[in-house]
Amino acid sequence: MNRQPLRVLFLCTGNSCRSQMAEGLVNADFAGRIQAFSAGTDPHGLNPLALQVMAERGIDISGHSSDHISRYQGQRFDYVISLCGDADEKCPLFFGGVKRLHLGFPDPPKASGSAEEVLAVYRQVRDAIRSTMQELFERELAKVR
């Protein structure tokens, strides 16, 4: 029996970095099993350093768009996952019948230091998101087999 992929929406304030990375990672790591999307409460375009660190892992997110959560109003998702506290607080309740999770990660654009130190923060957050999502979704997908 062919099962429909789980639908996941990742939320962050700007939909420029963490949610974009999560969307790209989950779509790459769980292709055919999970369909991921991302949106923000105040979207402001893709972050170039997020594009760079994702490309380092062979994942091209340059075709993603930075969308407002209203784009997904009325759509059904199996999971709505906020990746920052602001998005968690502002997430509207129109996503009915879903599992809502908050999995907070540091905000890479707030990193300071040399260019290499800042890039290291982006890589750390990317890798933390990947690890967390792999653990979560391997467990969840095992439940629906």
N, C-alpha and C positions, 0 to 999 in steps of 0.2 A: 504494500500500500504506500503510495506517495503522500507524504505528509507535507503540508504547507510549511514554509520556513517560519520560524518565530520572527515577529516584528519587534524591533527595539528602537526606541527614540532616546537619544542622548541629549541632555540639556545643559547649557552653560549660559552665562550672561551674554557674552559677545559672539558665541558660535564661531570663534576664530581659531581656537587652539585645542583645548582639552577635548571638547565634544567632537571636533573634526578628526582628531587623532583616534578617538574611540570608534567613531564610525568607520574610518578606514581600516583600523586593525581588525575589528569584528567582521567586517565584510571580507577581508582577506583571509582571516583565520578560520572562519566558519562559513565560507562560500557554499551556497546551496542549502544550508541549514538555518542560517539566521540572515535576515535582511535588516541592516542598520541604517538609521537616519540620524540627523542631528539638527538642532535648532537652538536659538537663543532668545532671551527676554529682551535683549538690546543688541542685535547683531551688528557687527562692524567689520566684516570682511575677513578673508583668510590671512592668518599670520604667516609671513614668509619663513620664519624659523621652524614653525610646525611643518610646513611643506618640506623643508630641508631635512629635518630629522626623520620624517616618514620616508622620504626618498632613500635615505641611508638603509632602510629596511626593505627597499624594493616596492614600496607602496606609494603610488601616485595619487595624491588627493587634490591636485591642481584643478581638476574639473568639478570639485565640490562647490556648492554655493553656501553663503552665509545667510541662513533663513530665520525669520521670526517664527516663534512657536505657533502663531495664528495660521501659518501655512498648513499645519497638521490638524487643525480643529476638525472634529467630527470623524477623524480616522481612528481606527482601533489598533492598539499596540499591545503586545504581550507584556512588555516591560517599558517603563519610562524611568530612566536613570539620570538623576541630576549629578553633576560632577563638581558643582560649586554651591556653596551655601546660599548665595543670592538666588540662583535659579531654583533651588529647592524651595525657598520661601515663596517665590513668585509663580511657581508652576500652577497653572489653572487646574481646576478640577474637571475639565471637560474630557479628560482621558479616562473614560469609564471602563470598569472591568479589567484593569491591568494591575500588575505588580509594580508598585512605586518603590524605588530604592534611591537612597542618597549615598553615593560613594565619593567622598571628597578627595581631591588631589590638589597639590600646590598649583598656583597660577604661574606658569613659566614667564609670561611677560613682566611679572613683578620682580624677576631675578635681577641681581646686580652683580657687578664685577667686570672682569675682562670679557671680551667676546667669547673666548673659549670657556670661561666659567659659566656664562649665561647659556651657551649651547649645551653644556653638560647638564644643566637643570632641565632643559627641554628633553634631552635624552633620558634622564632619570624618570621624568614624568611619563614619557612615552612608554618606557619599559614597565613602569608600575601599572599603568593602565592595561597594558597587554597581559601582564601576569594576573591581575585581578579579574579581568574579563575571561581569560582562559579558565581560571579556576571556577568562576561563577557559572559560565555557560557549559562547560563540560559536565558539571554536576546537574544543571537544569536539563540539558539535552538527554542525559541518561535517564531521567524521570519519564520522558515522553516516548521512549523507544518501545 
